[in-house]
């Protein structure tokens, strides 16, 4: 897509993996035992909009609980950021989506500029255009990137050097990574912060009933989000998934301390794509997502193992969600 600078359609740099690599990853995942699909395939334009709808559901506590932490303790966080960085930061949001979480912090953090990073390029493009209209004085830039594979932002993005970097990774998305993968990603974040800091949300361990309700809502929005992954795979891989052949399953794995999302075959079937196919028996599952849950102490230890220095943590009164500030 070249370089894209909002609002003139020139501030969004796209470094999304070439289609060939996406096709290979999708095919390899389907041929595994058990079959898997990366959560990155959730996020086409429709998937991004469905996730926005999920965050509005009563059962989906992470978004509103994280917002409560910022609403009640945001001033303390901002003071801690100022003490850590010394001057207004460049806010670099990973997994920016509609950019709404970061934009609510612009004034609080006195952000000098904003860089939004997300895998869904077209959705991010529209989000940035809307955001520039709301904040015409703010320098904005966007990067279309699958940062789960590599967190290398364009070296020629001048806005990155206009102040100390505050990386922002809200919404507990770090939970999508197994602990060893999370450690690798946090080490990449430490390097990208370049002596700045990281502000990150993390979902905490709680009852399985609360967790499972959040990932299997009564309206079926999360089910639609999960099933839409199949349509995205069809476009990427040329496969012939039929969403009606599958049902959404969400369950808490207490041993691994994670919510798992699967798609379960309603009948015996064969999924085909150019150059390959996979047979599924009735009841066989395609594993689409993990969401690991942490204790505050366990996650602070992980941040320090990744190379960050001091860590400050703020939680909601129920202890459901934490926001951590880790110094570079």
C-alpha positions as CSV (number, residue, x, y, z in Angstrom):
1,X,0.0,0.0,0.0
2,X,3.0,2.3,0.3
3,X,3.1,5.1,2.8
4,X,-0.1,6.7,4.0
5,X,-0.4,9.9,6.0
6,X,-3.8,10.7,7.4
7,X,-6.0,12.3,6.3
8,X,-4.6,12.5,2.8
9,X,-4.4,8.8,2.3
10,X,-0.6,8.8,2.6
11,X,0.1,7.8,6.2
12,X,-0.6,4.0,6.3
13,X,2.3,1.8,5.6
14,X,1.3,-1.8,4.9
15,X,3.8,-4.6,5.6
16,X,1.2,-7.4,5.8
17,X,2.7,-10.8,4.9
18,X,2.7,-11.6,1.2
19,X,-0.3,-13.7,0.2
20,X,1.8,-16.7,-0.6
21,X,3.0,-16.9,3.0
22,X,-0.6,-16.5,4.4
23,X,-1.8,-19.3,2.1
24,X,1.0,-21.6,3.3
25,X,0.3,-20.8,7.0
26,X,-3.4,-21.4,6.5
27,X,-2.9,-24.7,4.7
28,X,-0.3,-25.9,7.3
29,X,-2.6,-25.1,10.1
30,X,-5.5,-27.1,8.6
31,X,-3.2,-30.2,8.2
32,X,-2.0,-30.2,11.8
33,X,-3.3,-32.7,14.4
34,X,-5.4,-31.2,15.7
35,X,-6.3,-28.6,13.0
36,X,-5.5,-25.0,13.9
37,X,-6.1,-21.6,12.4
38,X,-4.2,-18.5,13.6
39,X,-6.4,-15.8,15.3
40,X,-5.0,-13.4,12.6
41,X,-7.6,-14.9,10.3
42,X,-10.4,-13.4,12.5
43,X,-9.5,-9.9,11.3
44,X,-10.9,-9.1,7.9
45,X,-13.1,-6.0,7.8
46,X,-16.2,-7.9,9.0
47,X,-14.3,-9.7,11.7
48,X,-13.0,-6.4,13.0
49,X,-16.5,-5.0,13.1
50,X,-17.8,-8.1,14.8
51,X,-15.1,-7.8,17.5
52,X,-16.2,-4.2,18.1
53,X,-19.7,-5.5,18.7
54,X,-18.4,-8.2,21.1
55,X,-16.8,-5.4,23.3
56,X,-20.3,-4.0,23.7
57,X,-21.8,-7.2,25.1
58,X,-22.8,-7.3,28.8
59,X,-21.0,-10.7,29.2
60,X,-17.8,-9.5,27.7
61,X,-16.2,-7.9,30.8
62,X,-12.6,-7.2,29.6
63,X,-13.3,-4.0,27.7
64,X,-15.5,-2.3,30.3
65,X,-13.3,-3.5,33.2
66,X,-10.2,-2.2,31.5
67,X,-12.0,1.1,30.9
68,X,-12.9,1.2,34.6
69,X,-9.3,0.9,35.5
70,X,-8.4,3.8,33.2
71,X,-11.3,5.9,34.4
72,X,-10.6,5.5,38.1
73,X,-6.8,5.4,38.0
74,X,-5.9,7.1,34.8
75,X,-4.5,10.2,36.5
76,X,-2.1,8.0,38.5
77,X,-1.0,6.2,35.3
78,X,-0.4,9.5,33.5
79,X,1.7,10.8,36.4
80,X,3.7,7.5,36.3
81,X,4.2,7.8,32.6
82,X,5.4,11.4,32.9
83,X,7.8,10.4,35.7
84,X,9.1,7.5,33.5
85,X,9.5,9.3,30.2
86,X,10.1,12.9,31.3
87,X,8.2,14.5,28.3
88,X,5.1,13.9,26.2
89,X,5.2,10.5,24.4
90,X,4.6,9.2,20.9
91,X,1.8,6.7,21.6
92,X,2.3,3.5,19.5
93,X,-0.8,1.3,19.7
94,X,-0.5,-2.4,18.8
95,X,-3.7,-4.0,17.6
96,X,-5.3,-0.6,17.2
97,X,-8.6,-1.6,15.6
98,X,-10.9,1.4,15.7
99,X,-8.3,3.4,17.6
100,X,-10.9,4.4,20.3
101,X,-8.9,3.2,23.3
102,X,-5.8,5.2,22.5
103,X,-7.7,8.3,21.4
104,X,-9.3,8.5,24.9
105,X,-5.8,8.8,26.3
106,X,-4.5,11.5,24.0
107,X,-5.3,14.4,26.5
108,X,-4.6,12.4,29.6
109,X,-1.1,11.4,28.4
110,X,-0.5,14.7,26.5
111,X,0.5,12.5,23.5
112,X,2.7,14.2,21.0
113,X,1.8,11.9,18.1
114,X,0.1,8.6,17.5
115,X,1.1,5.5,15.5
116,X,-1.6,2.8,15.0
117,X,-0.5,-0.7,14.1
118,X,-3.0,-3.4,13.1
119,X,-3.3,-6.4,10.8
120,X,-6.6,-5.3,9.2
121,X,-5.4,-2.6,6.8
122,X,-8.6,-1.3,5.3
123,X,-10.4,-1.2,8.7
124,X,-7.4,0.7,10.1
125,X,-7.3,3.1,7.2
126,X,-10.9,4.2,7.8
127,X,-10.3,4.4,11.6
128,X,-7.4,6.8,11.1
129,X,-9.3,9.0,8.6
130,X,-12.1,9.3,11.2
131,X,-9.6,10.0,14.0
132,X,-7.9,12.7,12.0
133,X,-11.2,14.6,11.7
134,X,-11.6,14.4,15.5
135,X,-8.0,15.5,16.2
136,X,-6.8,17.6,13.3
137,X,-3.9,18.9,15.4
138,X,-2.5,15.5,16.0
139,X,0.2,13.8,13.9
140,X,-1.1,10.4,13.0
141,X,0.4,7.4,11.2
142,X,-0.6,3.8,10.6
143,X,1.2,0.6,9.9
144,X,-0.5,-2.5,8.5
145,X,1.5,-5.3,10.1
146,X,1.1,-8.8,11.5
147,X,3.3,-8.0,14.5
148,X,2.8,-11.6,15.8
149,X,5.4,-12.6,13.2
150,X,7.7,-9.5,13.5
151,X,7.5,-6.2,15.3
152,X,9.7,-4.2,12.9
153,X,8.1,-0.8,12.1
154,X,9.3,1.2,9.1
155,X,12.6,2.9,9.8
156,X,11.5,5.9,7.7
157,X,8.5,6.8,9.8
158,X,9.5,10.2,11.1
159,X,6.7,10.5,13.6
160,X,8.3,7.7,15.7
161,X,11.2,10.0,16.6
162,X,9.2,13.0,17.7
163,X,9.3,11.9,21.4
164,X,9.9,9.0,23.7
165,X,7.9,6.0,22.8
166,X,5.0,4.7,24.9
167,X,3.8,1.4,23.5
168,X,0.2,0.7,24.2
169,X,-1.2,-2.9,24.0
170,X,-4.7,-2.8,25.6
171,X,-7.5,-5.3,25.7
172,X,-5.6,-8.3,27.1
173,X,-4.6,-9.4,23.6
174,X,-1.3,-10.6,25.0
175,X,-3.3,-13.5,26.2
176,X,-3.6,-14.8,22.7
177,X,0.0,-15.9,22.9
178,X,1.3,-18.9,24.8
179,X,3.7,-17.9,27.6
180,X,6.9,-18.6,25.6
181,X,5.4,-16.7,22.6
182,X,4.3,-13.8,24.8
183,X,7.8,-13.6,26.2
184,X,9.2,-13.3,22.7
185,X,6.7,-10.6,21.7
186,X,7.4,-8.7,24.9
187,X,11.1,-8.8,24.1
188,X,10.3,-7.3,20.7
189,X,8.2,-4.6,22.4
190,X,11.1,-3.8,24.8
191,X,13.4,-3.3,21.8
192,X,10.8,-1.2,19.9
193,X,10.2,1.0,23.0
194,X,13.8,2.1,22.7
195,X,14.2,3.2,26.3
196,X,10.6,4.3,26.6
197,X,7.8,2.3,28.2
198,X,5.0,-0.2,27.7
199,X,1.4,0.3,28.9
200,X,-0.4,-3.1,28.6
201,X,-3.7,-4.7,29.6
202,X,-3.8,-8.2,30.9
203,X,-6.8,-10.4,31.9
204,X,-6.6,-12.1,35.2
205,X,-7.6,-15.5,36.4
206,X,-11.2,-15.8,37.6
207,X,-14.1,-18.3,37.7
208,X,-14.6,-20.5,34.6
209,X,-18.3,-19.5,34.6
210,X,-17.4,-15.8,34.1
211,X,-14.7,-16.6,31.5
212,X,-16.8,-19.0,29.4
213,X,-19.8,-16.6,29.4
214,X,-17.6,-13.9,28.0
215,X,-16.5,-16.0,25.1
216,X,-19.9,-17.7,24.3
217,X,-22.5,-14.9,24.5
218,X,-26.3,-15.6,24.3
219,X,-26.7,-13.4,21.2
220,X,-24.2,-15.4,19.3
221,X,-22.0,-12.5,18.3
222,X,-18.8,-14.3,19.4
223,X,-20.0,-17.4,17.4
224,X,-20.4,-15.2,14.3
225,X,-16.9,-13.8,14.9
226,X,-15.5,-17.3,15.1
227,X,-17.4,-18.6,12.1
228,X,-16.4,-15.6,10.0
229,X,-12.8,-16.9,10.2
230,X,-13.9,-19.7,7.8
231,X,-15.1,-17.2,5.2
232,X,-11.8,-15.4,5.5
233,X,-9.9,-18.6,5.1
234,X,-12.0,-19.3,1.9
235,X,-10.8,-16.0,0.4
236,X,-7.2,-16.5,1.4
237,X,-6.8,-20.2,0.7
238,X,-9.5,-20.8,-1.9
239,X,-11.1,-23.4,0.5
240,X,-14.7,-24.4,0.5
241,X,-15.7,-24.1,4.2
242,X,-19.4,-23.8,4.8
243,X,-20.1,-22.0,8.2
244,X,-23.4,-24.0,8.5
245,X,-21.3,-27.2,8.9
246,X,-19.7,-25.9,12.1
247,X,-20.6,-24.7,15.6
248,X,-18.8,-22.4,17.9
249,X,-17.2,-23.9,21.1
250,X,-15.6,-21.9,24.0
251,X,-14.2,-23.6,27.1
252,X,-11.8,-22.9,30.0
253,X,-8.7,-25.1,30.2
254,X,-7.8,-24.9,33.9
255,X,-4.6,-26.8,33.4
256,X,-3.2,-24.3,30.9
257,X,-5.1,-21.3,32.5
258,X,-6.6,-20.3,29.2
259,X,-9.9,-19.9,27.4
260,X,-10.0,-21.9,24.2
261,X,-12.1,-21.2,21.1
262,X,-12.8,-23.9,18.6
263,X,-15.0,-24.6,15.6
264,X,-16.6,-28.1,15.8
265,X,-17.7,-30.0,12.7
266,X,-21.4,-30.8,12.9
267,X,-21.0,-33.8,10.5
268,X,-18.2,-35.7,8.8
269,X,-17.0,-33.6,5.9
270,X,-14.1,-32.8,3.6
271,X,-12.6,-29.3,3.2
272,X,-10.7,-28.8,0.0
273,X,-8.5,-26.1,-1.4
274,X,-6.2,-25.9,-4.4
275,X,-3.5,-28.4,-3.8
276,X,-4.9,-29.9,-0.6
277,X,-7.8,-31.2,1.5
278,X,-8.6,-32.2,5.1
279,X,-11.1,-34.7,6.3
280,X,-13.0,-33.8,9.5
281,X,-15.0,-36.4,11.4
282,X,-18.2,-35.3,13.2
283,X,-17.3,-33.6,16.4
284,X,-13.7,-32.9,15.3
285,X,-12.5,-29.4,16.1
286,X,-10.5,-26.6,14.5
287,X,-8.7,-24.7,17.2
288,X,-8.9,-21.0,16.5
289,X,-7.9,-19.1,19.6
290,X,-6.3,-19.2,23.1
291,X,-6.7,-16.5,25.7
292,X,-4.4,-17.0,28.6
293,X,-5.2,-15.6,32.0
294,X,-2.5,-14.4,34.4
295,X,-1.9,-13.4,38.0
296,X,-0.5,-9.9,38.5
297,X,2.7,-11.3,40.0
298,X,3.1,-13.8,37.2
299,X,2.7,-11.2,34.5
300,X,5.0,-8.7,36.2
301,X,7.7,-11.4,36.3
302,X,7.2,-12.1,32.6
303,X,7.7,-8.4,31.8
304,X,10.9,-8.3,33.8
305,X,12.2,-11.5,32.0
306,X,11.5,-9.6,28.7
307,X,14.0,-6.9,29.8
308,X,11.7,-4.3,31.2
309,X,12.7,-2.5,34.4
310,X,10.3,-1.4,37.1
311,X,6.6,-2.4,36.7
312,X,3.6,-0.6,38.2
313,X,0.2,-2.4,38.2
314,X,-3.3,-1.0,38.6
315,X,-6.4,-3.3,39.0
316,X,-10.1,-2.9,39.2
317,X,-11.8,-3.4,42.6
318,X,-12.8,-7.0,41.8
319,X,-9.3,-8.0,40.6
320,X,-10.5,-9.1,37.2
321,X,-8.2,-7.0,35.0
322,X,-4.8,-5.3,35.3
323,X,-3.0,-2.5,33.5
324,X,0.8,-2.5,33.8
325,X,3.3,0.2,33.1
326,X,6.7,-1.3,32.4
327,X,9.7,1.0,32.0
328,X,12.2,0.3,29.2
